[in-house]
């Protein structure tokens, strides 16, 4: 109740989603309510459209462009919906999925066998568990970023293909943009030059964001004084 009241004061809508008989997550103007204390009236909403035809998406884009925030917006509102609570969007039609599974990169300081090995084992365990739940929703945030890109891309593609072939609903957030150029539906962060819009659009990116990363750490030609 307090959260809903606080959101209302910041002009963030809330509603009770209609319950779908067919697996889907369709919603307009979905907000990541976890940003309420830090962003308040600057939270950018996005539409969500997971259907039987497009169950799984790969989201790529520039660093700090809103990828993880989009994932959290969907996951948090799905959790609220499954708890019988209002969710933070203008309108929604959602299926009552039986399980939500999430994977976020582990803290290297808390690993036993090395960050890559621990994370890979966790993902394998996650895949095994999801085999028992056909109507689950899976969220994968930047998996396998601690290894070299070629090895990570190969493993992630194998993992996502397995989820996709089994017909699981889910969202993969990754900075490996080449992964989004395959047969699995893609989403990308919309930017206007160097300006972050925090809006998510359908389709894959036309290029990587290596230049953005170089600029961030002042390693591009301009910052280094190179012609």
C-alpha positions as a Markdown table, in Angstrom:
| # | Residue | x | y | z |
|---|---|---|---|---|
| 1 | Unk | 0.0 | 0.0 | 0.0 |
| 2 | Unk | 2.8 | 2.4 | 0.9 |
| 3 | Unk | 4.6 | 1.6 | -2.3 |
| 4 | Unk | 1.5 | 2.2 | -4.4 |
| 5 | Unk | 0.9 | 5.5 | -2.7 |
| 6 | Unk | 4.5 | 6.6 | -3.2 |
| 7 | Unk | 4.3 | 5.6 | -6.9 |
| 8 | Unk | 1.0 | 7.6 | -7.3 |
| 9 | Unk | 2.7 | 10.7 | -5.9 |
| 10 | Unk | 5.3 | 10.3 | -8.7 |
| 11 | Unk | 2.6 | 9.9 | -11.4 |
| 12 | Unk | 3.4 | 6.2 | -11.9 |
| 13 | Unk | 0.3 | 4.2 | -12.7 |
| 14 | Unk | -0.7 | 0.9 | -11.2 |
| 15 | Unk | -3.4 | -1.6 | -12.0 |
| 16 | Unk | -4.5 | -5.1 | -11.5 |
| 17 | Unk | -3.5 | -7.2 | -14.5 |
| 18 | Unk | -6.1 | -9.3 | -16.3 |
| 19 | Unk | -5.4 | -13.0 | -16.0 |
| 20 | Unk | -4.7 | -14.7 | -19.3 |
| 21 | Unk | -5.6 | -18.4 | -20.0 |
| 22 | Unk | -2.8 | -18.5 | -22.6 |
| 23 | Unk | 0.8 | -18.1 | -21.5 |
| 24 | Unk | 1.9 | -14.4 | -22.1 |
| 25 | Unk | 3.1 | -11.2 | -20.6 |
| 26 | Unk | 1.6 | -8.3 | -22.4 |
| 27 | Unk | 1.7 | -4.8 | -20.8 |
| 28 | Unk | 1.9 | -1.1 | -21.6 |
| 29 | Unk | 4.1 | 1.4 | -19.9 |
| 30 | Unk | 5.8 | -1.0 | -17.4 |
| 31 | Unk | 7.9 | 0.7 | -14.7 |
| 32 | Unk | 10.8 | -0.6 | -12.8 |
| 33 | Unk | 9.5 | 0.3 | -9.4 |
| 34 | Unk | 12.8 | -0.5 | -7.7 |
| 35 | Unk | 14.1 | 2.8 | -9.1 |
| 36 | Unk | 11.5 | 4.8 | -7.1 |
| 37 | Unk | 13.9 | 6.0 | -4.4 |
| 38 | Unk | 16.7 | 7.0 | -6.8 |
| 39 | Unk | 15.0 | 8.1 | -10.0 |
| 40 | Unk | 11.5 | 9.1 | -8.9 |
| 41 | Unk | 9.8 | 11.0 | -11.8 |
| 42 | Unk | 12.7 | 10.1 | -14.2 |
| 43 | Unk | 11.8 | 6.4 | -14.5 |
| 44 | Unk | 11.2 | 5.5 | -18.2 |
| 45 | Unk | 8.5 | 3.0 | -18.9 |
| 46 | Unk | 8.5 | 0.4 | -21.6 |
| 47 | Unk | 6.0 | -1.9 | -23.3 |
| 48 | Unk | 6.3 | -5.7 | -22.8 |
| 49 | Unk | 5.1 | -8.2 | -25.3 |
| 50 | Unk | 5.9 | -11.9 | -24.6 |
| 51 | Unk | 3.4 | -14.2 | -26.5 |
| 52 | Unk | 3.1 | -17.8 | -27.6 |
| 53 | Unk | 4.7 | -16.7 | -31.0 |
| 54 | Unk | 7.6 | -14.8 | -29.3 |
| 55 | Unk | 8.3 | -16.3 | -25.9 |
| 56 | Unk | 12.0 | -15.6 | -25.5 |
| 57 | Unk | 13.9 | -12.5 | -26.3 |
| 58 | Unk | 17.6 | -11.5 | -26.4 |
| 59 | Unk | 18.2 | -7.9 | -25.3 |
| 60 | Unk | 21.4 | -6.1 | -26.2 |
| 61 | Unk | 22.6 | -2.5 | -26.0 |
| 62 | Unk | 25.1 | 0.0 | -24.7 |
| 63 | Unk | 26.3 | -0.1 | -21.1 |
| 64 | Unk | 24.0 | 1.9 | -18.7 |
| 65 | Unk | 21.3 | 1.9 | -21.4 |
| 66 | Unk | 18.5 | 0.4 | -19.4 |
| 67 | Unk | 18.9 | -3.4 | -20.2 |
| 68 | Unk | 19.0 | -4.6 | -16.6 |
| 69 | Unk | 16.3 | -2.1 | -15.6 |
| 70 | Unk | 14.0 | -3.5 | -18.3 |
| 71 | Unk | 14.6 | -7.0 | -17.0 |
| 72 | Unk | 13.9 | -6.0 | -13.4 |
| 73 | Unk | 10.7 | -4.1 | -14.5 |
| 74 | Unk | 9.3 | -7.3 | -16.0 |
| 75 | Unk | 10.5 | -9.7 | -13.2 |
| 76 | Unk | 9.3 | -7.5 | -10.3 |
| 77 | Unk | 5.9 | -6.8 | -11.8 |
| 78 | Unk | 5.5 | -10.5 | -12.6 |
| 79 | Unk | 6.3 | -11.4 | -9.0 |
| 80 | Unk | 3.8 | -8.8 | -7.8 |
| 81 | Unk | 1.2 | -10.1 | -10.1 |
| 82 | Unk | 1.7 | -13.7 | -8.9 |
| 83 | Unk | 1.4 | -12.4 | -5.3 |
| 84 | Unk | -2.1 | -10.9 | -6.1 |
| 85 | Unk | -0.8 | -7.3 | -5.9 |
| 86 | Unk | -1.3 | -4.4 | -8.3 |
| 87 | Unk | 1.5 | -3.9 | -10.8 |
| 88 | Unk | 3.1 | -0.8 | -12.0 |
| 89 | Unk | 2.0 | -0.2 | -15.6 |
| 90 | Unk | -1.0 | 1.3 | -17.3 |
| 91 | Unk | -2.5 | -2.0 | -18.6 |
| 92 | Unk | -1.5 | -5.7 | -18.6 |
| 93 | Unk | -2.6 | -9.2 | -19.5 |
| 94 | Unk | -0.5 | -11.9 | -17.8 |
| 95 | Unk | -0.5 | -15.6 | -17.5 |
| 96 | Unk | 0.0 | -17.0 | -13.9 |
| 97 | Unk | 3.3 | -18.7 | -14.5 |
| 98 | Unk | 4.2 | -21.4 | -12.0 |
| 99 | Unk | 7.8 | -20.4 | -11.4 |
| 100 | Unk | 10.2 | -17.5 | -11.9 |
| 101 | Unk | 13.9 | -18.3 | -12.3 |
| 102 | Unk | 16.6 | -15.7 | -12.3 |
| 103 | Unk | 20.3 | -15.6 | -12.9 |
| 104 | Unk | 22.6 | -12.7 | -12.1 |
| 105 | Unk | 26.4 | -12.6 | -12.3 |
| 106 | Unk | 27.9 | -13.7 | -9.0 |
| 107 | Unk | 30.3 | -11.7 | -6.9 |
| 108 | Unk | 33.9 | -12.8 | -7.7 |
| 109 | Unk | 34.7 | -12.4 | -4.0 |
| 110 | Unk | 32.2 | -15.0 | -3.0 |
| 111 | Unk | 33.2 | -17.7 | -5.5 |
| 112 | Unk | 34.7 | -21.1 | -4.5 |
| 113 | Unk | 36.0 | -22.4 | -7.8 |
| 114 | Unk | 36.5 | -19.2 | -9.7 |
| 115 | Unk | 33.8 | -16.9 | -11.0 |
| 116 | Unk | 33.4 | -18.5 | -14.4 |
| 117 | Unk | 33.3 | -22.1 | -13.1 |
| 118 | Unk | 30.8 | -21.3 | -10.4 |
| 119 | Unk | 28.5 | -19.3 | -12.7 |
| 120 | Unk | 28.6 | -22.0 | -15.4 |
| 121 | Unk | 27.6 | -24.7 | -12.8 |
| 122 | Unk | 24.8 | -22.4 | -11.5 |
| 123 | Unk | 23.5 | -22.0 | -15.1 |
| 124 | Unk | 23.6 | -25.7 | -15.7 |
| 125 | Unk | 21.7 | -26.3 | -12.5 |
| 126 | Unk | 19.2 | -23.7 | -13.5 |
| 127 | Unk | 18.6 | -25.4 | -16.9 |
| 128 | Unk | 18.1 | -28.8 | -15.2 |
| 129 | Unk | 15.6 | -27.4 | -12.8 |
| 130 | Unk | 13.5 | -25.6 | -15.5 |
| 131 | Unk | 13.1 | -28.9 | -17.3 |
| 132 | Unk | 10.4 | -29.7 | -14.7 |
| 133 | Unk | 8.4 | -26.6 | -15.3 |
| 134 | Unk | 6.9 | -26.0 | -18.7 |
| 135 | Unk | 5.2 | -22.8 | -17.7 |
| 136 | Unk | 8.1 | -21.0 | -16.0 |
| 137 | Unk | 9.6 | -17.6 | -16.8 |
| 138 | Unk | 13.4 | -17.3 | -17.0 |
| 139 | Unk | 15.5 | -14.1 | -16.5 |
| 140 | Unk | 19.2 | -14.2 | -17.4 |
| 141 | Unk | 21.2 | -11.0 | -16.7 |
| 142 | Unk | 24.7 | -10.7 | -18.3 |
| 143 | Unk | 25.7 | -14.4 | -17.9 |
| 144 | Unk | 29.3 | -15.5 | -18.4 |
| 145 | Unk | 30.9 | -12.0 | -18.7 |
| 146 | Unk | 33.9 | -13.2 | -16.8 |
| 147 | Unk | 35.4 | -15.3 | -19.6 |
| 148 | Unk | 36.6 | -14.5 | -23.1 |
| 149 | Unk | 34.0 | -13.4 | -25.6 |
| 150 | Unk | 34.2 | -16.2 | -28.1 |
| 151 | Unk | 33.8 | -18.9 | -25.3 |
| 152 | Unk | 31.0 | -16.9 | -23.7 |
| 153 | Unk | 29.1 | -16.4 | -26.9 |
| 154 | Unk | 29.3 | -20.1 | -27.8 |
| 155 | Unk | 28.1 | -21.2 | -24.3 |
| 156 | Unk | 25.3 | -18.6 | -24.1 |
| 157 | Unk | 24.0 | -19.5 | -27.6 |
| 158 | Unk | 23.9 | -23.1 | -26.6 |
| 159 | Unk | 22.0 | -22.3 | -23.4 |
| 160 | Unk | 19.5 | -20.0 | -25.0 |
| 161 | Unk | 18.9 | -22.3 | -27.9 |
| 162 | Unk | 18.0 | -25.0 | -25.4 |
| 163 | Unk | 15.5 | -22.8 | -23.6 |
| 164 | Unk | 14.1 | -21.6 | -26.9 |
| 165 | Unk | 13.6 | -25.1 | -28.3 |
| 166 | Unk | 11.8 | -26.2 | -25.2 |
| 167 | Unk | 9.4 | -23.3 | -25.6 |
| 168 | Unk | 10.3 | -21.5 | -22.3 |
| 169 | Unk | 9.4 | -17.9 | -21.7 |
| 170 | Unk | 12.3 | -15.7 | -20.9 |
| 171 | Unk | 14.6 | -12.8 | -21.4 |
| 172 | Unk | 18.4 | -12.8 | -21.8 |
| 173 | Unk | 20.3 | -9.5 | -21.2 |
| 174 | Unk | 23.8 | -9.5 | -22.7 |
| 175 | Unk | 26.4 | -7.1 | -24.1 |
| 176 | Unk | 27.4 | -9.7 | -26.7 |
| 177 | Unk | 25.5 | -8.2 | -29.5 |
| 178 | Unk | 26.3 | -10.9 | -32.0 |
| 179 | Unk | 24.1 | -13.3 | -30.1 |
| 180 | Unk | 21.0 | -11.3 | -31.2 |
| 181 | Unk | 21.6 | -11.9 | -34.9 |
| 182 | Unk | 20.2 | -15.4 | -34.9 |
| 183 | Unk | 16.7 | -17.0 | -35.0 |
| 184 | Unk | 15.6 | -16.0 | -31.5 |
| 185 | Unk | 13.6 | -12.7 | -31.3 |
| 186 | Unk | 15.7 | -9.7 | -30.4 |
| 187 | Unk | 15.3 | -6.4 | -28.5 |
| 188 | Unk | 17.8 | -3.5 | -28.3 |
| 189 | Unk | 18.3 | -0.3 | -26.4 |
| 190 | Unk | 17.4 | 2.8 | -28.3 |
| 191 | Unk | 20.0 | 5.6 | -28.2 |
| 192 | Unk | 20.2 | 8.9 | -29.9 |
| 193 | Unk | 23.9 | 9.5 | -30.5 |
| 194 | Unk | 25.5 | 9.5 | -27.0 |
| 195 | Unk | 22.1 | 10.1 | -25.4 |
| 196 | Unk | 20.5 | 7.2 | -23.4 |
| 197 | Unk | 16.7 | 7.1 | -24.0 |
| 198 | Unk | 16.2 | 4.0 | -21.8 |
| 199 | Unk | 13.7 | 2.8 | -24.3 |
| 200 | Unk | 13.6 | -0.7 | -25.6 |
| 201 | Unk | 12.7 | -1.5 | -29.2 |
| 202 | Unk | 12.2 | -4.7 | -31.3 |
| 203 | Unk | 15.0 | -6.0 | -33.5 |
| 204 | Unk | 18.8 | -6.5 | -33.2 |
| 205 | Unk | 21.5 | -3.9 | -33.2 |
| 206 | Unk | 23.4 | -2.9 | -36.3 |
| 207 | Unk | 26.7 | -2.8 | -34.5 |
| 208 | Unk | 28.4 | -3.3 | -31.2 |
| 209 | Unk | 29.0 | -0.7 | -28.5 |
| 210 | Unk | 32.8 | -1.1 | -28.2 |
| 211 | Unk | 33.2 | 2.6 | -29.0 |
| 212 | Unk | 30.9 | 3.6 | -26.1 |
| 213 | Unk | 33.0 | 1.5 | -23.7 |
| 214 | Unk | 36.3 | 3.0 | -25.0 |
| 215 | Unk | 34.8 | 6.5 | -24.5 |
| 216 | Unk | 33.7 | 5.7 | -21.0 |
| 217 | Unk | 37.3 | 4.8 | -20.0 |
| 218 | Unk | 38.8 | 7.6 | -22.1 |
| 219 | Unk | 40.5 | 5.2 | -24.4 |
| 220 | Unk | 39.1 | 6.4 | -27.7 |
| 221 | Unk | 41.1 | 8.4 | -30.2 |
| 222 | Unk | 39.8 | 11.8 | -29.1 |
| 223 | Unk | 40.6 | 11.2 | -25.4 |
| 224 | Unk | 44.1 | 9.9 | -26.2 |
| 225 | Unk | 44.8 | 12.8 | -28.6 |
| 226 | Unk | 45.2 | 10.6 | -31.6 |
| 227 | Unk | 44.3 | 11.5 | -35.2 |
